[in-house]
Amino acid sequence: MTTLSQASWGTRLRAAWAAAHASVAGVPRWARIAAYAIPFTVLPSSLWRVAAVTFHAPIAHGEQGSGELPSWLPMELYVVVLSIFSELLAFTAVGLISTWGEVFPRWVPGLRGRKVPVLAAVIPASIGAGILTFMWTSAMAAVSLGRNVHGRPLAADFPLNLYDWKGLLAVAAYVPLLLWGPLLAAVTVAYWKRRRRTPRLKPARAGGV
């Protein structure tokens, strides 16, 4: 019984994974690649934060995770939650090429099966792309000038630097975030053009989320 139950759950998870990633007809190949790449632009920094702050791996200068948080929220837990949230937020870009980005999935109460209004997807995605592009570009530009986001000089133990392997590792983890906003903007434009051109959903394969 346990084996059958585990097999059933495994089958359901694989089906849900395939449905969540399956693109609809008419999506350009470059848009699929860009959408799938977006979560991977966030993953390196998420892994670096969890390793450095939650598991206290010796991969960064100074004491990581010493910011101000409520006493009931440990920094180690906050970093894990932040990283998971960032990945989920990045994954929403896949909806711009998938069935669940054009028709509300079954698990959405009151909206299941209805078409997603074009602007309901395009406006938040466009705003997000603009904010992400500005935020990470300005942050990286400030760091390259030896300043933080508030314009003050960086601390001597600031983790991002080009002087040793720890600093280079941190740079390598955070630089991909520069692509998040532009990739999201490109996929959003492709989504808007496709939805305007094709009034009815044409799934590439059967199934749904």
N, C-alpha and C positions, 0 to 999 in steps of 0.2 A: 504493500500500500504506500509506504514512504517513497519507494523508488518511483512508483507511478506518479505520485504527487509532485516529486521533484522534477520528473520529466515533463509533466504538464506545465509547471511554472517555467521551466526552461524554454519550452516551446512558445509560451505566451510572451516571455521576455524577448526572445528572438524575433517573434512576429511584430511586437511593439517597436523594437529597434529598427527593423526593416521598414515598417510603415512610417516611422518618424523621419527617416532619412530618404525615403523614396521621393524623387522629384516628379513633378507633373510634366505632361507633354508641353513642349514649346520652350522649355528653359534652356538657354544657351549653355554650352559646355563650360565656358569660362565662368558663368554665374554659379553653376554647381560647384566648381572647384573653389571659387571665392567664398561661397557660403560654408562649405565644409572646412575651409581653412581658418575661418574666424575663431572657432573655439580653441584652435591650436595656437593662435596669437596670444591667448590669455593663459594657457596652460603652463608655460615655463615660469612666469612670475608667481602663479598660484603655488606651484610645487616648491619654488624657492622660498616663499614666505612660510609655508607649512614646515619645511625642513629647518629653516633658520629660527623661527619663532616657537613653533609648537614642539618640535623635537630637539631644539637647541643644537642642531648640527653645527660644527665649527667651519662654516662656509662664509661667514660675514664678519666684518670688523665691528667692534663695540658690542653693546648690549642691544639686541633687537627686540622690538615689541615692548618698549617702555613708555608708550603713550598713555594718555589719560583715558581711563574707562571706568564705568561704575564698578563698585567693589564686588557686586554679584556676578560680574562677567569677566572671567579670566581671559587674559590676552591670548593664551594658547587656543582657547575655544573660539574666541572672536575671529582669529585668523583663519581657522578652518571654515567657519560659517561664511566669512567674507569670500574665501576662495571658491567655495561651492556656489555661492550666489553669483559670483563673477562668471563662472563657467555656465551656469544656467542662463544667465543674461546673454552671454555670447551665443549660446545654442539657439536662442530665438531667431537668429539670422537664418537658420536652416528652414524655418517656417516660410520664408520668402520664396523658397523654391519648391515647397512641399504641399501636399494636399491639405494638411492642417493649417496652412497659412491662407487658404482660399475658402475652405469650408470648415466651420467650427466642428471639432471632434465630438464624439459621443459623450465624453465625460464633462462637457460644459453645460450646466443646467440652464434650461430655457433657450439655449441658442444652438443646441446640437443639430447638425444637418443644414443649418442656414449658411448662406454665403457670407464671408467676411467682407465688410465694406472696404473698398480699395483704400480710402483715406484713413480708415481706422488702423491700417497697417503702415501706410506710407508716412503719415505725419509723425507718429512716435519714432519710427525707424530713422526718418530724416533728422529729427531733433537729436536723437541719440547719436547719430553719425557726426553731426556738427559738434556736439559737446565733447565726444570722445576725441575727435581730431584736434580740437582746440586744447583740450586738457592735457593730452599726452604730448602733443607737439610743444606746447609752452613749457611743460615740466621738463622734458628732455633738453630743450634749448636752455632753460635756466641752469640745469645741472652742468651742461657743457661749458657754461660761463662761470661755474663755481658758485652758483647761487641756488637757494631753495625757491619754492613757489612763492614765498613772501618777499623775495629779493634780498634776503640776508645771506651772508657767506655760509658755505657749507661747513659743518663740523668736521674736525680732523678725522673722525672715525665714520664718516658717511659711507654707506656700503658700496655705492656705485663709484668706481674709479678705474683708471687704466694703468695702475701702478703695480698690481700683483694679481695672482690668479683669483683671489676672492672677489676683488673688485670687478675683474673681467667677467667672472661668472654671473655676478649680479647684473652687469650691463647686458650680457647675453640674454638673461632672463626677462629683462624689462623692455629692451629695444623692440621686440615683436609687437608690443602694444601700440606702436606707432602705426601699424597697419590696420588695426581694428576699425577705426573710424572710416578711413578711405574705402576699405573692402565693404563695409556695411553700406556706405553711400552708393557704391557701384551696384551691389545686389538690389538695393532699394529701387534704383532707377530701372533696372531690368524687370523687377516685379511690377512696377507701375506701367511700364510699356506693355508688358505681356497681358496684364489684367485689362487694360484699355482696348487691346487688340482682340482678346478672346473673351466674350461675355459669359461663356459657359465653361465650367471646369472640365478638363479632359485629362483624367488621370493616366499616367504612363502604365500603371498596373493596378490590379485590383487590391483592395485592402484599405484600411484607414487606421487612425490612432484611436 
